[in-house]
Amino acid sequence: MVSIFNSLIENLTLHWINVFYIASIIIFSTILTIFLNIFYKNLKQKGKIQNFPVKKIWLNLGVAAAAIVLILTGLPGISNNIVRLIGVVIGAIVAFSSSTLIANFMSGILLKIIEPYKEGDMVKLKNIFGKVYHIGLLHTEVQTPFREIVNVPNLVTISDIITNYTKGGYLINVDVSIGYDISHNKVEDMLLHAMKLTGLSEPFVLVTDLGSYAVKYRAKGIIRDVTKIISTESRLRKKILDEFSINDIEILSPFYVNMKNVPYNKCIMAQNPGKAPAKIGEKKPEEVMYERADKEVTKKNKKRAEKNISHAFKKIIPE
């Protein structure tokens, strides 16, 4: 028993530097982990945890991995070849991923800071139009009107033009061509009336071209709910058709050619169809186009609201 105790004392005396080195790393990593947990707790209490780009578990894992690597490099029994192999693997990963992974990661952090768009916004990223439903550190997920899920790398997003249709509303444009025999004042009145029936705010009409066969007009109005851009444009075109049909005016877009023998005073346009009956239970186009994005955004907003409520109760009723 005495010999075992003496042997232990001798080993501790010989390797006290290594023991101190390992203990220092463990203590430092533990303190750093506690500090990170306190930092995240403060962010939650302030309601800013959603804007922080890195999750707590990844930071804790990073601290633990760094501590293990430092301990392995300090142990005398570990071969230098193993340490070199670890260094080569880490270096290779960094070298091969530096141009893509790290760049996308840094772009993701930048997106979290400047917030050019958020989940639920209608945007155009690198000619991809749709609704944002997830913003990650490496890519942004967008659902297009064709129900496609497109992953746009954050590096591509941050280095290209970002168009956010949600901020400030969207100006709808619809072109129509009318013959020279119709007064432009009358055409403008009908287009303005059609836009008001559609629900657009601040409508106006421009004359964009005096063509060989007709005058080209552009009806423009602001839609506040940009999630309904496509269906609103379609509804505006229907209202324009109805408005001109009621007034027996033919739309020449781009120009009208009719080879039939018809009476001179007969109107070619379809007669006023009247108001279409409402279809019960029918989904709106955007509900079909962005179904998955809407569900994801609603789920995340619900979780955030629940967290904010729980934090508010904790402030009112401390534990």
N, C-alpha and C positions, 0 to 999 in steps of 0.2 A: 504493500500500500504506500509506504514511504517512497519507494523507488518510482512508482507511477506519479506521485505528487511532484517529486524532484524533476522527473522528465517533463511534466507539464510546465513547471516553472522555467525549465531550461528552454523549451520551445517558445514560450511567451517572451522570454528575454531575447532570444535570437530574432524573432519575427515581430517584435513590438511595433516596429515602424509600419509593417503591413496591416497589423490589427488596427492601429490608429488611423491609417489611411482608409480602410474599409468602414470603420465606425464613423469617420468624418463624413464620408459620402452618404451613408445611410441617414445620419442626422440631418445633413443639409437637404437631401431629397425629401425627407419627411417634413421639414419646416417649409420647404417650397410648396409641397402639396397642400399643407394646411393653409398657407397664404393664398393659393389659388382658390381653394374652397371658400375662404372668407370673401375673396374678391367676387366670385360668382354669386354668393349669397347677397352681397350688397347690390349687385346688378339686378337681381331678382326683386329686391325690395324697392328699387327705384323704377322697376318696369322697363329696363333697358336691355334685358337679356336677349331679346330677339335681334337686336342690332349688332350683338357681338359675333364676329365671324367664325370663331373656333369654339367647338363644344368642350365642356369641362373634361369629359372622358378622354378626349384626344390629348389634351394637355397633360393629364395625369399619366397616361400611357407613355407619352414622350419623356416625361421626367423619369419614370421607372426604367425605360429602355436606356436612357443616357446613363443612369446610375449603374445598371448592370454592365454596360460596356466599360465604364470607368473601373468598376471593381475587377472585371476580368483582366483588364490590362495591367492592374496592379498586383495580381496574385502571382507568386513566384513559380507555382506549379503549372501555370498555363504556358503552352508553347508559344513562342514568338510567331511561328507560322500561322497559328490560329488567329492571332491578333492582326497579322498582315492580311489574312484572308477576309476578315471582317471589314478591314479598311478598304480593300479592293472592291468588295461587294457594294459597300456604301458609296464609294466613289463612282462605280459604274452606274448605280441607280441614279445618282445626282447628275452624272454626265449625260445619260440617255434621256432623262426626263426634264432637264433644265430648260430646254427650248419649248416644251409643251406643258408638262405638269406644273412646274414651278411658276411659269408665266401665267397659266390659267388660275393658279392658286392666288397669286398676287393680284390678278385682275378681279377675282372674286372678293377679296378683301376691300379693294378700291370701290367696287360696286356697292358693298355694304356701307361704306363710309359716305359716298356722294349720293346714293339712292336716286339714280335717274329714273327708276321705275320700281314698283313694288308688286307683290303678288295680287292678282286680280286686275291689273292694268292691261289695256289694249295697246299693243306696241307693234313696231316694225323693227326687227333686228336682222340686219344683213338680208334684206328683201324677204324676211319671214314675217308675215302678218298673223297676229293671233293674240290670245289671252295668256298672260304669264300666270303659272300656278305653282312654280317652285324655283327659288333662286338658291343654288348651291355654291360651294366654294370653287368648283371646277366648271360648272355649266349652268345655263338657265334653261328650264323646260317651258316650252310654249305649245299650246294647243291651237291649231289652225282651224279655219272654218270648215275644212274637210275632215275634221276630227283626228288629224294626224298629231302625234306627239313628237315635237322636234327638239332635240338637245342642241342648243347653241353654245359653243365654248365661250367662256367668259373673256378670253383673250380676243376672240373675233368681235364680241360685243363691244368691248371697251375701246377697240381700235377702229370701229366703224361708226357711222352715223346712227344714233338712237332716236327713233321717232316715238314719242309717247302721246297717244291720242286721248288719254284720260285727263291729263292736265289741261285745263282751259277749254274743253269741249272740242268738237270736230265740225268743220265746215263742209257740209254735203254739197256736191256739185252734180248737176244733171243737165246735160245738153239736149237741145231740141231745135229743129229747123222748121221754119214757117215761111210760106210764100210771101213775095213782095206785095201781094194785093191786100194783106192784112196789116193794119196799123200797128206799129211797135208799141204804142201806148196800150192798145187793147190786149196784145200778147203779154205785156208786162203785168197788167192787172190780173189776167187769168193765172199766170205763173205764181204771182204773189198769193192769190187766193188758194191755189193748190198747196203751196208750202204752209200756209196757215192751217189748212185742214189736216195736214200731216203732223202738225205740232212743232214745227221748226221755229226757233226764235230769231229775231233780227234778219228776216229774209230780204233779199234784194236780187235784181236781175241785171245781167250784163249782156250787151251785144258784142259777141266775140268775132264775128266774121260776116262779111257781105259776099256770099258765094255766088256762083253762076246761076243757081237754081232757087236758092232760098237764103233767108237771113238766119244766122245761127245765134241762138240765145243760150245763156247759161244761168240756170236758177241755182242760187246759193243760200243756204240757211244753216244755223248752228243747231246741232243736236247735243244736248247735255249728257244724256245716257249713251255713252259711246259703245256700250256693249251691244247696242241694237243698230249699228251702222248699216249693216247689209239689209235687214228687213225694212228699215226706215227709207233707204234709197229705193227699194222695190215699191214700198207703199207710195212714195212720192211720184214715181213714174206712173203708177196706176191712177193717182189723183189727177195728174196732168192729162192722161188719156181721157179720163171722164170729163174733165173741164173743157177740153177742146171738142169732145164729142157732143156735149150739151150745146155748145155754141156753133156746131156744124162747121168746124175749121179743120182742114186736113193738115196733118204733120208730115213734112217732107224731109225725112231723115234717112240718108243724106239727100235723096231726091226720089220722087214717086214716079214710077213708070207703069202705065196701065194700057194694055193693048186691046181691051174689050170695047165693043161698041155699046156705049151706055148713053142715056139721055144727058144733055148738057147740064141740066139742073139737078141731077141725082148726086147725092153725097156718097163718096166711097167709104167714108169712115163708118165703123160699127156704131149702131144706135146706142144711146145711153143704157147701159145694162142695169142701172139702179144700184142700190146698196147690196153688197154680197151678204148672204146670211152668215151669222157667226157660227163657227164650228165648235161644238162643245167637246172639251177634252183634248183639243189639238194643241200640241206644243208649238211654241214660237221657234223660228229658225235658229236663233242664237242658243236656245236651250238644248237643241240637238247638236249644234256645232261645237259648243264649249262645255258639254256635259261633265266630262271628267275634271276639267279645270275648275268649274263652278263648285263641284263637290269637294275638291281638295282645298280650295280657298275658304269655303264655308267651314270645313272641319278645322282648319288652322285658326280662323278667326274665332271660332267657338272656344278652342283651347286657350287662346290668348285672353279672351274675355273671362273665362273661368279662373285663370291665373291672376288676372288683375283684381277680380272680386275677392279671391282668397287672400291676396296681399293686402287689400283694403281692410278686410276683417281682422287680419293679424295686427295691423296698425291700430285699429280701434280697440280690439281685445287682445292685448299681448299675452303670450303664453306664460 
